[in-house]
Amino acid sequence: MIIDFHTHSHHSYDCMMKPEKILRLAKERGLDAIVINDHDTIAGGLECKRINKISGLEVIVGAEIKTSIGDVTGIFLKEEIQAKNYSDVIAEIKRQGGITILNHPYVAHNLSDINFEGIDLIEGYNGRVNPKKNELAVQLAKQHNKPIVAGSDAHTYNEVARCRTHYTDFTNLLLPLKTEYVQCSVIAPLKSQFVKSIKEKNFALMMSVLLAAPGRIIKGRSN
């Protein structure tokens, strides 16, 4: 059984991917389950789960919550997470019977303020994080005796299912067998920042993206 633990949809401020195509690509690329964890909302996960008619593909509803110490994902959520303080977010996820994941711990996190007792899984491999920081995340997981999972952090269609976690079955996600990690192209984060600039009508951000990759965002099809 293979899961990608980190995928966004058009419900995120920096993504335009549609649920139907996400699910089709997930199946075509060999996934048995996919976590949809949009920024600060379960709306994308709920939509994907509602429309999913693909046999053999499970949609796991999640949300990537921006907390006081950095991003934390909750999965198997039924309601929106309202809290922002780290401890309160963990408590809300647990009250729903959810599982907690510490995302890309070496990107925009204050690790010294984390109580790791509330963390179930650590994203050791993130498709948008460079290999050095991913290796640090793996070492962090080992230090705290936490299972390691992989997530593509997909914001574009090309990224879906690039990072994968293997299991014997679906009964215990705290016992992964192995992970696969493929880093995304350098242009993918620029594309999602460009999408963010459009959605938020942020002209300054749009110009900074265009200057960082002259012509490539406009000429290249959004994957």
N, C-alpha and C positions, 0 to 999 in steps of 0.2 A: 504494500500500500504506500502511495506517494502523495505527500502534501506540500503545497507551497504556502508558507505561513504569512505572507505579506503581500497583499494586492490592493490597490486603490481603484476607485471607479469615478464616474463623473460627479459623484457627491462630495469628492474632495476638492478643495479650492485650487489645486494644481494638477488636475487630471480631467480628461474628457472621455475616458474609455466607457463604452456602453456595455451594460451587463450581458446582453446576448452574445456579443463577440468575445468578451472575457471568458464566458463559460465554454463556448465552442473551442477556443484556442486551448483552454485548460485540458479539455478532453483530448483534442488532437495531439497535444504534447505529452500525454501520458499521465496526467494527474488523476488521482482517485478522489481527492478533496482539495478545496482551495479556501483559504481564509480571506474574506473581504473585510479589510479594516481601514475604513476611511478616517480621515482626520476628524476626531471629536464627534463622530456620529456613527450609528449603526444603520443608517438609511440605505447605504449601498449593499450591505450584507442582507438586509431584509428584502430589498428589491431582487437581488440575485437569487435568494432562496425561493422567493415567491414565483419567479418565472422559470426556474430551473426544471426542465423536462428531460434532461440528459441522463440516461441510465448509467449507473456506475460512477456518477460524479456527485460528491457531497459538498454542499456549501456550508461553511462555518461562519456564523455571524460574529463579527468583532468590531472593534473601534480602536484606533490609535489615539490615545488621549495625551494631550500636552499637559503634563503635571508640573508641580513645583520643582521637580528634580530632572525633568526631561520626559521623553515619550515612553509611555507604557501601553501595551496592547492588552485588552481583555477579549477573550473569545468565549463562545457559547453564551453570548449576551442576549437578553430578552428586552431590556429597557436601556434608554440612553443613560450614560454616566453623567451626572450633574457636577460632581466634585472636581476640584483642580488641585487641591493639596494631595501630595503623593499618598500618604497613609489613608486618606479618605477615599481616594480612587481605588486603591487596593481593596479596601473594605467593601465598597459598592460592587466591585467585580465579584468578590467572594460571596456576597449575599445573594447574587444571582446564580450561584453555582458555577461561576466561570473560572477560567484558567488565566493566569497572568504571565505576560511575556515582557521582558526587558528588551526593547528594541535598540539596535545599533548603539550599545552603551558608551562607545567612545566618540559619539557625535552628539554634541549639545546636551550632555548630561553632567550633573554634579554627583559623581559616584560616592563622594564622602558622606552625602546625606541620605543614602539609600539603606533602608532596612531590608536586607536580602531575604529575611524570613518570609516575606509576603510574595516573593517572586517564585513562580513555578518553573519557567523555562527562560533561557537566555538565547537571544538571536546571535549566535556565534558567527553566522555568515549572512551578510546582507548584500544584495546585488549592486547596491549603489555606494558601498563603502570599500575603500581600498584594502588590499590584502593585509597590509600591516595592521590597520585598525581592527580588521576582522580577527587576526591572530591574537591581538590583545583581548578581544571579546571572548575568544575561546579559552584563553588562559584565565580570564575572570570567572567564567563558568566553572572551570575545573577547581579554581580556588574556593569557590562557594558550594561546590558539589551540586551544581545545577545541570540538568539535561540541556544539550545544545541542539537548536533547530536552525533551519535556514529559511530565509524569506527573500523573494526577489525585490521587494519594495517597488513593485511594478506600477509605473504611472503611464507607460506607453505599451502598446500591444506587443512589441518585440521583446519586452522584458518578462511577459507572463510565463511562469513555469521555468525560469532560468535557474532558480535556486530551489532545491527540493529536499524534503526530509522523508526517510523511509521508515516504515513500521511493518510489523508482522500483521497487525490488524488495527481496527479503529477503537478497540476497547480501552486502551490506556495510552494517551498521548504523552505521558511523562516517561515513556520508555522508548525513545527513538533508537533505531538501529544504526543509521548512518546518514550523512548529509552530502549534498552535491551543491557546488557553488560555481557560478559563472558570473563574472563582473559585467555590468551593462556597458554600453558604449559611452564615450565621453559626451556625446551629444544628447543623450536621454535626459539628464538632469536639466540641461538648458531648455529642452522642449517643455518640460513641466513648469519651469520658471516662466517661460513665455506664456503658457496657458494661464498661469497665476496672474500675470500682468494683465491679460485680457479680461479675466473674470473679475478682477479687483479694480480694473480701469486704472492701473498704476503705470503711467507713462514713463516715469523714471526707471522702473524696473524693466519695462519693455526695451528701452534704449540700451540699458546695461547688458541685457541678453544679446541684443543684436550686435552690439560692439564686441562682445566676447566671441561671437561666432558669425562674422559678417556673411550674410547671404544664405547661410546653411539652414537657418530655421525657416526662412521664407521659401527657399527652393526645394528643400527636402520635405517629402510628404510626412505628415504626422503619423508615426507608426503606432 
